[in-house]
């Protein structure tokens, strides 16, 4: 292993020697300014220092000049070393080949990490020197200000004779302060990464893979997870960092981070807020009633300080300590024992205090979890003959890692046991599930659901040919025939990540318990379309307005990235204006369908898949005709990244496209000969999606969307000042899960995800439903 690493290092050093001549050309202009400024500080400070030494100035008066010169010299040496290490890291990144074998790939990966870590430590050393320079600049200003009228030393005093010394001192003070201030705002990069990577997509992926990998590990180390920082092997952090690196490939197109954020801001202005449709079907009353009743259990599962920080930003420590039962520590021995709970059993107290239940209701649970493990609580409600399993959402760093493992994974027959071997599943639906294998799910959520199932029900190890339904675990011992909760209903609830894990757990347990239902609040898309439809009878996904989690998937992020770049190019006046014209051509075709002018599509609509409209088919066909070798998935916008941003290819590609579409995009008044039909007849069909594209994931079960009504500003004067709104502020409708494939950029997308906002919306909807049921519209029953 060491010999192979040594050979890799020797190859990298050889590359460094050949590229050392380009080191100066790769310097950033800020690095050049900082280097010259520091050298000027050294030169001017040296002149003043030797002049003061010849005039027998005291050491205390000369010491500030020496320290400022020394700090500037160390900063220049640190910049040189940072440049060398940055070049070595870039060469190590370029040395990794995507077609390499597993062994060589692991070796290059280790070498890449070591090089990047070495560069990172030198940049941090330079940051420390910058802080020292800033403090020394303040110190020397204080020394000069204290001796400004003194005649003891001509160098420090401005009142002495010799105008050149006064001017030189003033220039020195200005340069010392300028260098200190500029370095505080300048980047730590000495060289331009783009000078090495150019537009190589794989290089940028590997680079940001290392950036996110080290950043996540250091953040976890600060949170007490030191083991992640020391680990050099492939783990879940590496998988998350690799995914995040793949999402930042817009850097290969020449787009900066601030430019990408500007594209998102423009996209937000163009996105349409979800509007209520007159043909929308209201959600059933029983679904709304149960979803409202069991939501507090999903919210109570957040037993850490996160729930109190959101509700009480100022007094959250007091609120959390009270909910944790710190002020009633004498009742510690009566509280249930949960796995991973603190010594005063505060998490159990926090859960029970929030849902206002007696201590004996909480039977089992887990708080402290590891990799792909979910915190949960099992509650028995004898008054309504129900067992509730509450799965906690994202609250700890481990939960964030589970969220980041969003690659697709195959669902096994054990994962879908309730849909395949369940006694209560429809035979047609069972056959559909069996005939459409393989099925896919959200990797981190699937792993967490598997672990949770084995934790509360135990691994099945029965004889061959016997269904896993016949195995017994904790739930079976609680709900089985002749047990304490025989005949009770089972409700599995969770918010955000907890809701998605609850859905996968419910799919596995559905065959065991007939009266089982899952309520997932703000879940993430976690299963494919077939499984999402198959579990509609026992899973309900509740989405609150524009909360981001229910729109979040790998494909939706890729489409959002492409839409942001397209929107940015449409608002640019540089060479990307040609891209805007091409995108407008696509939009122009979409305006005419069946001879009728339609509403302009939003940027997100451009990046939809091929099954949504005939317009998308046209774009796919055009892309495959002009770029047959490129990826045919429009959602990834590979042609925007690779070909369109190359300046020497933009004009020729645009001319070819204009020649191919000149006769197609002209609107025709004859509806029987519309341009779309002629376009589809002229261009041969192509593959809609490439085999390497990740499959689409959807929200599981029946989807209920809580949409906020747009409030009017005109109130009839006849109703008086105390007039009440005739319509409730929210409406709960049954939504099509296809509507959640594109991320909706909204100013409330993160606030709408807060669990208590969903609870408030459900309560308002159910309140209005009860008024309608009562009939008089005034008295609530």
N, C-alpha and C positions, 0 to 999 in steps of 0.2 A: 504493500500500500504506500509506504513512504517513498520507495523507488519510483513508483508511478507518479506520485505527486511531485517528486523532484524533476522528473522528465517534463511534466507539464509546466513546471515553473521555469525550466530552462528554455522551453519553446516560447513562453511568454516574454522572457527576458530578451530573447533574440528579436522578437517582434518590437519590443520597446526600443532596442538599439536602432532598428531600421526606421522607426517613426519618431526618433528624438528630434530630428531636424524640423518636424512639423509642430513641435511643442509651442514655439513662439507664435506660429500662425493660429493655433487653437486657443490662444488666450482670449478671455472675455475683456471687453473694454473697461469694465469696472476694475478688473484685476490689474490692468495696465496702469490705470489712474492711481489705484491704491499702492502699487509697487513704486511708482515714481514719487508719490507723496511721501511714503515712508523713507525712501532714499533721501529726499529733500530734507526731511526732519533730521535724519542722521547727519547730513552735511552741514546744515545750518547750526544744529545743536553742537556739533563738534567744533565749529569755528568759535561759537560763543564760549564753549567750555575751555578751550585752550587759551582764549583771550582772557577769560576770568582767572585761569590758573596762573597766567603770567603776571596778573595784577594782584596776586596774593589774596584772592577772595577766599572766604572761609569754606570749609567742606559742606556745611549745612546749606550754603547758598549755591554751591556747585552741584550738590547731590541731585536735585530735581532734573537738571539738564542731563546728567549722566543716566538717570533712570529712564527718562523719556527716550534718549538715544538707544539705550539697551533694549527697551521694549520694542522700538521700531525695527531694530536689527533682528530681534527674535521673530517679529511678525513677518519680515521678509523671508527669513529662513523657513518659517512654517508654511508660507505660501508656496515656496519652491518645493518643499516636501509634499505638500498637498497636491500640487500639480503632478509630481512624479507618481504618487499613489493613485490619483484619479486616472492618470493615463494607464497605469497597470490594471486598475479595475475595469476600465473600458476595454482593454485588450483581452482580459480574461472573459469578459462578456462576449466579445466577438469571437473568441475561440471556441465557444460552446456551439455545437452543431445540432440542429433538430433531428438529423438523421443518424446521430451517433448511437452506438450500442449502449446498453444499460450501464455497463461497467465504466466506460469512458465518460458517459454522461454524469455519473455519480462523482467521478474524479474532477471533472470540470466544474461541477456544482460546488464541491468542497473548495476548490481553488478560487472560485468566484466569490464565495462567502468570505474566505480569508482575506482576499484582496479588498473587498468592499469594507470589511471590518477595519482593516488597517487604514484605509482612506478615511473612514468615519472617525476613528480616534484622532487622526491628525487634524481633521477639521474642527473637532471639539477642542483640541489643544489651541488651535488658532482662535477659537471663540473665547477661550480663557484669556489669551493674550490681548484680545480686543477689549475685554472688560478691564484688564489692568491698564491698558492705554487710556481708556476713558477716565479711570480714577486718577491716573497720573496727570492728565490734562487739567483736571479740576485742581489737583495739588499744586501744579506749577503756576496756575493762575492765582491761586491763593498766596503763594510765596512772592510773586511779582507784585501783587496788589499790596502786600504787607510792607514791601521795601521800595515802593514806587518813589518816595521822597527821600530815601536814604542815600548817603554818599559813601557808605562803607564799601560797596562793590559797584563798579561802573556797569557791569553786565546786567545786574538785576534792576538797577535804578534807571528810570527814564529821564531823570532830571540832570544826569551827568552830561558832560561835554562829549562831543563825538556823535554827530547825527547818524553816521552809518551804523553805530552800535544800537542806537534806539530803533532805527528802521529794521535792522536785522532781528532784534528781539521781538518787535511787533509781528514780523513775518513768521518767526518761529512759533509764537503763541497761536497765530491764526492757523498755521499748518498743523500743529499738534491737535488743536480742537477739531479742525476739518477732518483729519484722518480718523480721529476717534468717533466722530459722528457718522461719517460715511461708512465705516466698517460696521456700525450697528445696524445699518439698513441694507448693506450689500449682502448678496448671497455667499454661502460658503464655497461655492464652486469657483475654482480658479480657471479651469478650461471649459470650453463649450462641449457638452455631451454630444450635440448634434454634429460637431466636427468629426466625431468618431462613428456615430451610428447612422448619420445621414437620414435616410428614409427606410432603413431596414426594420421591418416590423418585428422580427424575432429578437433583434438586439434590444429594442425598447421594451419588449415583454420581459426579457431576462433582467434588464436593468431595474425595472419597477418591481419585479419579483423580489429582488434583493432589498429594495427600499422598503416595501411593505413587510417583508419577512423580519428585518431587523427592527422596524418600528413597532410591530405587534409584539415581538418578544420583549423588547425593552419596556413597553407599556405593561405587559403582564408581570415583568419583574418588579416594576414599581408598585404593582398591586399585590405583591407577595408571592408570585409564581416564579421563583428563581429557576426552577427546573427547565422552563422553556428557553431561557437565555443560554443555558449550558448545552442544550441538546443540539447535536450536529447531524442527527439522522433525519430522515423524512418523517414528518408527523402532520397533524391536522393544521398546525400553523402554516406549514409550508404549502399545504393545499389551498388555504384561504389566500395566502400571499400570491400564489400563482394565478388564482382567479382574478384578484384585484389587478395584478399586472397585465392580464389580458384585456381588462376593461379600459386601460389607459393607453391603448394603442393609437389613440388619436394624435399622440405626439409624433408618430411616424409621418403624419400628413402635414406636419409643420404647425399644428395648432397648439398654442400654449394653454396652460391651465386657466388663466384669467380669460382667455378668449373662449374657451369651452364654457366657462361659467356665464359669460356674456351670451353665448348661444342658448343656454338654458333659460336665461332671463327673457330673451326674445321669444323663445318657445312658450314660456308661461303667458306672455301677452297674447299669443296667437291661439292657445288652447281654449277650447270652449268648456265652460263649467257644465257639469251634468245637469240636464234639465228634466223635469218630469214630463213623461209622455202621457197623453190623454188615454192611450190604449193600454197603459200599464195595469197589471193585475195586482191588487193589494194582497199582502201576505195574509195567510189564515190567522184568525184570532187566537186559536190555541197555540200556534207557534210563537206569536208575539207574547202571549201570556207566560208561557214557560221560559222563553228566552229572557224575559224581564225578571222572572222569579229566580233563575239560576245564575244570572250574571254576577251578583255579589260574591258568589263562591269563586268565580274566576278572578275577580278583582282582589279578593282576600288572600289569594295565593301569593301575592306580592308581599311577603312578610318582612322584607328588608326595608331600608330607609327610602327606596326609590318612590314608593307610593306617597309617602309623607313629604318628600322633597317637592313633588309636583303640586301637591295641594296646599302645603304650608311652606313656601320658600324661605320664610324668615324663622319661624318657630318650629321647623321640622324636627330638630333634635328632641324637643320636649314632647311633640306629638308621637314620635317614634318610640321613645322610652315609655310613654304612657301606654301605647298600644302593645308594647312588648311586655308589659306587666312588671316593669322594674319597681314601680311604686307599690306593688302588691306582692313583693317577693316572698312573703310568708306562705302564700298558696302554691309555692313551687312544687311541693311533693304531690299535690293533687292533680297537677297538670299531666296530660299524656306525654309519653316519651317519644320523640321523633328522631329518626336517624340524622345525625349531623347537627342537632339543635345545640344551643349554648347551654351553660350550666344552670341557668335559671329558667330554662325551657321557654324562652321568650317568643320563639317563632310559633310555637303551638298557641301561646296566649294571644299573639297578634292575629292569628287566623280566627280564633274563636271570638275575640273581641269585635272583630269587624263584622262577622255574620251573626253575632249575638246568639251563640249557641252554648249549651252547657258543656262542661268538660268531657263528659262521657260520650259525647257525640263523635268526637274525633278519635278514630280507631287506629289509624296508621298513617305514616307519612315519611317524607325525606326532604331535607333542606339542603344540606351540603352535598353537592354532586360533582362528578368528575367529567371526563371527556364524553360527550354525547349522552349525558344522563340528565333526566328531567326531575325537578322537584315536584312533589305531588302531595295531596292530602285526601284521605278517604274518610267520608263522613256518613253516618247513619242517621236518617231522619225517620223516626218511628211514627210520627204523627201523620206523615204523608206516604209512608211505606216506600221510601226511596233511599238508595245508596248513591251518594254523589262522589265522583272522583274529580278533583280539581287539579289541573296541571298548570304549573306556573309558567309565565312567559319569560321574556328576556330580562334578566336582572343582574347576572354575574358575568365575569369575563368568559367563563366556560360556555354560557348561553350565547354570547356573541360569536364564539368560535363555531358553535353549532349552526347559527344563522349563516355564517360565512361558507359553510360546506354545502353550497347550493348546486353543485353539479348533479346531474341526473344519475340515478342508480336503478338497477333492475329490481322489481318487486317479485319476491318468490311466492310460491303457493302457500307457504306458512303466513306470509304477510297478508295475503288475501283469503285467509282461511274462512272468515265469516261470509264472504261472497261466493266461495266455491263449495264448502262443506256445510254451510249454514242450513238449518232446517226451515228457516223462514224466508229465504231468498226466493225470488221468482225464478222459475226454471228457464225462462227465456233470457233473463238477465244473466243467469249463471252460465248459460251456453255462450252468450256474447263475451263474457269475461274469459272463458276458456279458449274460445276460438281466436281471440285477438292478442294472445301472448306474442312477444314479451310486453310487460307493462313497466312503467317507469315512475319514479318518485323523487322527491327532494332528498338528497343524500344524507345530510345531517339529521333531518327530521325522521327519516326512515330508521336510521341507526338508533336515535333516541327512543323511538316508539318500540323498537325491538327490545332494547334494554329495559324499558319500563314494563313491558309485558312480562318478561322473564323475572322481573323483580317482584311483581305483585301476583303473578299467577304461576311462575315456575316453568322451567324448560320441560318440554314434552320428551319423554324417553320411553314411550310405550312400544308394544310389538308392531311389527310391520303390518300395514293394512288397517290399522286402527286410527281413526281421526283424532286430531289433537283436541277436539272438543271434549273427548272423554277424559282428558287429563285433569287433575285437580290441583289447585293452588290456593292462595289466600282468598281470592274472590269466590272461588267455588266452595270453599269451606264456610264462607259467610252467606252466600246466596244459594247454595245447593239445597237439594231436597232434604227436609227435616232439620235444616240449619236455622240459625237465629233470624235471618232475613229471607227466608224462603218465600218466593212469590213477590218480592219487592222489585220495584222498577230500578233501572240503572241509568244514571245521567252522568255523562262525562263532559266536563266543561273546561275551557281554557281560553286565554286571550293571547293574541299574536302568535308567537312561537308555541306557546302552550296549547292554543287552539288547533294548530296543525298537528302537533303530536297527539292530541286527544282524538283527532279524526282518524289517524292511522291506527291508534290503539282501538278505537271503536270498530274499525273494519275487521280487525282480528278477533274481537270479542263478540261480534254480532251473532255468530252461530251458537254461542253458549247461552245467551240470555235473550229471551224474546222481547221483553219490554226494555229495550236499550235505545237511547237516543243521545246524540252528541251535539252540543252547541259550541261552535267555534266562533269566537268574536274577533274580528279583524285578523283572520288567519292568513298565512302565506300560501300561494299556489303550490301544491305539493304532490298532486297525482295527475295522471294523464286524463284525457277526456272520457274514455270508456269507464274508468274506475270512478271518476267524478259523477257520471250519470248513474252508475250502478248503485251508489250509496245514497241517492237522493231521498230514499224513504226513511232513513234513520240518522242522517247528518244534516245539520242546518248551519250554514255559514252566514254570519251577520256582519255586514260591512257598513261602517259608519261614514257616510258621505264620501269624502275624497281621501280617506286615510291611505297612506302610501303602501302599507304592508300587503294589502290585498291585490295590488297591481304589480308587486315586485317579483321578478323572476330573471333568470339569465337572459332569456330572449327579449324580455321587455326592456332590460337595461341596454342591450345591444341596439335595439330599435330606438331607444331614447337617445343614445349616443349619436346614431346616424342622423336622427331628426334634428338634434342640436347643431351638428356640423352643417347640415343642409340649411337650416335657418340662419346660421352665422354667415354662410357663404352668400345667402340671398341679401344680407344686409351689408356686405362688404363692397368696397370700391376697388380692390386690388385685382390680381389675376383670377381670384375665385369668382369674379363676376360672371365668367363663362359658365361656371358650374350652376350659378343661379339661373342663367338662361336655359340651361338644359333641364333643370328642375321645373322651370315654368312651362317648358314644353310638355313635360309629363302631366303637370296640372292642367294644361290647356286641353289635352286629350280627355282628361277626366271630366271636364265641364260638359262634354257632349256625349250623352249616352242615350241611344234610341231616339236621336234627333232632338232631345230636350236639354236645355241648359240646366245644370245642377249647381248646387252651392259649392263654392271652392272647398277643397279638402284641407284639413289642417296638416301641419308637418308630421304629426303622429300618424295620420291616415296614409301618408305616402309610404310609410314603412310597415304597413300591415301585410299579412301573408296573402297567398294567392287565392284563398277560398273566400275572401270577403267580398270582392267585387270584380266586375269585368275589367275595371281600370287597372287593378294590380296585375291582372294577367297580361295586359298590354305592356306594362313596364318590364315584367319578367321576360316577355318575348323579345322586346327591344334589347334588353341587356344581354340575353343569350345570343342574339344575332351579332351584336357588335363586339362583345367580349366573350367568345365561346370558351376561352380557357379560364376565365375567372369564375369565382363562386357564383352560382345562380340564385343564391338567397338574397333578395333585395333587402331583407331586414338587416343584414350585416353590412350592407353598403361597401362591399370590398372594393368595387370599382372606384368609389369616391376616394378611398384611402390610397389605392395603389396607382391607378392611372391618372385620374383627374387632377391630382395635386402635383403631378410632374409638369413643370411649366413647358417643357419642350414638346409634350404630347397633348396638351390641352386643346390647342387650336386644331390639330389634325383630327382628333377624335370628335371635336365639336362639329367640324365641317362634314365628316362622315355621317354623323347623326342627323345633321340638318338636311343632308342630301337624301337620307333614307326616310325622313319624316316630312319632307316638304309637301308631298302630295297627300299625306295622311292627316295632318293636324288641321288642315283648312276646314272650317265648319261648312257643312252642306245643309241647305235648307230642306232637302228631301229627307224625311225621316226613314224612308226605306233604304237609303244608301248612306247611312251615317258613317263617319270616319272610323269609328271603333270597329264596326263590322268589316270594313275594307282592310283595316290594319290586321285583324285576326286572320282574315283569309290570305293576306299577303305573306305573313310571317309564319313559319312552321312552329309547332308547339315544342316546348322544352320542358325540362324537368323543373318542377316547382321548388323543390328543396334538395340540397345536396346531401349525400349520406352522412357526412360528418357533422351536420347541424344538430344541436341539442333539441330534443323533443319538447313540445309545448307542455307546460304544466298549468293546471287549472285549480280553482277553488273547489273543494270537495262538497258534494251533496247539494241540497237546495240552497240557493243564494238569496238572501233577503238584504236588500239595499235600503238603508235609512238615508233618505235624501232630504236635505234642508230646503224648505220652501223659500222662494225669494219674496221677502217681505216688501209690501208696497208702502209708499209714503203718504198716500192720500187716504184720509179717514173721513167718512161723512160727518159733517158737523151736527147732523140731527141726533147722532148717537151720544153726543156729549163727550166730555173729557175722559170719562171713565169707561169708554167703550172697549169691549174686548174683541180680539181677533176672531173672525168667524171660522177660520181654518187653523188647525194645529200647525206648529212650526215645522214638523217633520211628517214625512209620509213613508211608510214601509211597503215596498213593492217587491215582487218576485222578479229578480233580474236574470238576464242571460249571462252565464259565466264567460261568454266570448267578449263581453263588454269590458272585462278586466284584464285584457291582454296588453294594453298600452298604459304606461305610467302617466297619470294625470298630474301635471305640474300646477300646483295650487298653493296659495299662501297659507292654507290651513291643512296641508297634507300631513304634517307632523303633529299638529295640535289635535286633529281629528282622531289620531291614533290613541290618544290618552284614554285609559279604560273608563274613567268616570264620565267622559263625554258620551261614550256609547251608552252607558247606563242612563244618563239623563235623557238621551234621545228615545230610548226604549220606553222609559217611564212616560214621556209625553205622548208617544204614540198609543200606548196602552190606556192612558187616561182618556184620550179622545175616543178610543174604541169602546170603553166602558160607558161613556156618555151616550154613544150611539145605541149601545145595547139597552141602556136604561130607558131610552126613548124620549125623555123630556129635555135632554141636553143641558140640564142644570144640576141635578143631583147625581152624585157619583155613588154607585153601589159597589 
